[in-house]
């Protein structure tokens, strides 16, 4: 979310990132495309574009994270003012159940990686930094997480990104799950991230390895979800 420090290990790979190899990407593409057809239609992702959405984000933040890890209202206001900020709120029908936010990679959020990792430096213009991802505990599942990442993937590709990086909480094996599902590469570990007392892995993901659908199918399911939400208003 802010500045990185106290890293346990240096990046394992530099110039030729394993997660970006053609073989790794192709294997994940084949596996993940099948899953993309199975996302529940009750899930819907809405772009964060308006300050009227901030109260929703604040409530989700309070419900999902301990106090030391929570963003404040001013943080979300800064996010909306950032021309490089992008994010979405996740809904179960009309109930907000999670969100994802981030911005372009920079010294403020990825100083160590930009300093030590040649691959990160060379592809800096194509890398998005995910600052926060939250899903309410009672709604957490593999399908819910994968749907949110799928929608994020579509958004990031539409604005010219090829990779994303993120500090991923090691607790409950979340970074291992991301490595398994998205073939992410753990570049280094921060043992006491942002003073929270918890270890976080700094991960790199190639967007091409994430779940995706052919354009026509993607539009079809998107508008099917919109139609479902409209029916729920009746």
N, C-alpha and C positions, 0 to 999 in steps of 0.2 A: 504493500500500500504506500510506503514511503521509501526510506533509504535502507539498503541492506548492510548487514554487518555480522561479525562473529561467525564466519563460515567454517564448517568442519573440514571440508575437503575442496580441493580445486577442481575445475571442470575436467572430466575424464577425457573428453574429446575436444578437438579444436577445429581444425580446418574441415575435415570430412566428417560431418556429424552423422552418426549411425542412423538416427531417426529419420534423416532426410535421404537415405539411400533409396534408389529406385526399387530394389527388391522389397525393402521393408514397407514402403508406401503402397506398392501394388498388392502385397499380401493383405494389408489392413483394409484397403479399398474393397477388395472382393468380399471379405468377411463382414464389414460394416454396412455395405449397401443393402444386404438382406435385412439387417436390423432396422434400417430406416423406414421400411414399409410397415413396421409393427408398432409405431408409437401411438399411444391412446389418443383418440380424437378429442378428449376432454382437455388436453394440454394445449396451451396457446401462449405465444411469446409476443409481447408488445414493446415496441421501441420506447426508450426513455428520451423524451424530447421536451418535457414541460415541467416547470417547477411545481405544478399542482400534483405531480406524481411523487414528490419528495416525502410527504407523510407516509405513503405506502412503504417506501424504502426504509425509512427510519423505524417503522414498526417491525418490518422483517428483520432488520439488523438487530434490534433488541431481542427478538424471539430466537434468533439463530446463534448469536455469539455471546461469550462472556464479556463483561464490561470493558476489559482491557483491549479487546479486539474490535470493539464497535466503532463504526464511522459515526460522525456527528452530522447534524443537518447542514452545517457549513461546508463539510466535505462534499456532500451531494450537490450543494449549490455551486461549488468550485468545479465539480465534474461537469455540470450542465453548461457552465461558462467556457469550458475547455473545448476549443474547436476540434481537437483530436480525440475527444472523449466519445465513447459509444457504449451502449448497454441496452438491456432488455429486462422487463418484468415478466416472470413466469406465472401463468394462471392455470388453475384447475377450474374449467368453465369460467365463472366470473369471480372466483376467489383468488387473490394474490397469494402465491405459495413460495416464491423465490425470486431471485434476480441475479444478474451478472453485469458487472461494469468494468471498464478499463480505458486505457488510452495508449497512445504511441509510446514505444519503448524510449527511455531517456536516462540520463545520469541519475535523476532523482529516484527512479524506481529500480534501476538495474546497473548501478555503478560497477559492481564487481564483475559482472558478466561482460560488460562493454570493455572493461580494462583487460581481462584475462582471456576471453574467448574470441578467437579470430573469426569463427563462423558467425557469431553474433554481430561483431563489428561489420563484417562484409555485407550482411543482410539486414542491417539496421533499418533501412527504409521499408522493409517488408515485414517487420515484426511488430505485433501488437502485444501490449502488456495487460494481462487480466489482473485487476487490483482486488476484486472481490467477487465471490460466488457464494450464494446462500440459498438453501432450500429448507423449509420448515421440516422439523424432525418427523412429524407424522406423515409427510408426503415424500420422504426420501426413498428412492428406489433406483435401481440401475437404469430402468427405462426413463424415469423422470430426468435424471442427470444426463443421460445420452441425448434426450430430446433437446434440453437446453443447450448442450454443446453443439448439436446439429444446427440449431437455429443461429447460434453464434458463428458457426463456421460459414453459413450462407451469408450472414451480414458482413463478416470480415472479408470474404472473397469479393463481395460486391464493391468494396471500397479499396481494393488493391492489395490486401495482405496475403501472405503465403504461410506465415507461421504465427504462433502465439507463445508467449512465455508467461509463467505464473509461479508464485510461491504457493505450494500446495501443502496443506496440513498433513503431517504424517500420522496423526492420531486416527485410529480406526482404519488405517491402511488406505487412505484416499489417494496418496501418490502412487502406491502400488496398483490400485485399481485403474488409475489414469494410464499408467505404463502398459497395463494389460489390454485395456480397451482402445487406447489411442496411440499405442506405440510411442509414448513420450520418452524423452531422454532426460534423466536427472543430471543436471550440470554441476550442482553443488548443494550442500545442505547448510542451513542456518540453525544452530542449536537453540538459540534464544531469540526468535524472530520478533522484532519490534518490542522487546521487553515482556513478551507474553509468557516466557518460561517454557514454551513449546517449540519442538523442532519442525521446520518447514523445508521441503525440497523445492529447489528452483528448477522448474521443468520447461523443456522445449518441445513443442508439438508442431508437426508438419500438417497443415490444414488438409492436404490431399489424402491423408490417412484417416480422416474423420468420416463419419457416416454422411452420405450425400445421395440425393435422388436425381434422376434425369429431370431437366427443367420442366417439362410438361407435367410429370408426376408431382414435382414439388409445388407447382402452382395449384394443381388439383387438390392436394391435401390441405394447402394453406387456405384456399377459399372454402373448402369443406368445413374447416375449423371456424372460420368467420361466420358461416351460415349457422353452425351449431350454436355459437355464442348469441346470435340474433334470436334464435328460437328460444333461448333461455330467458330472454327479456319478456317474452309474451306471457 
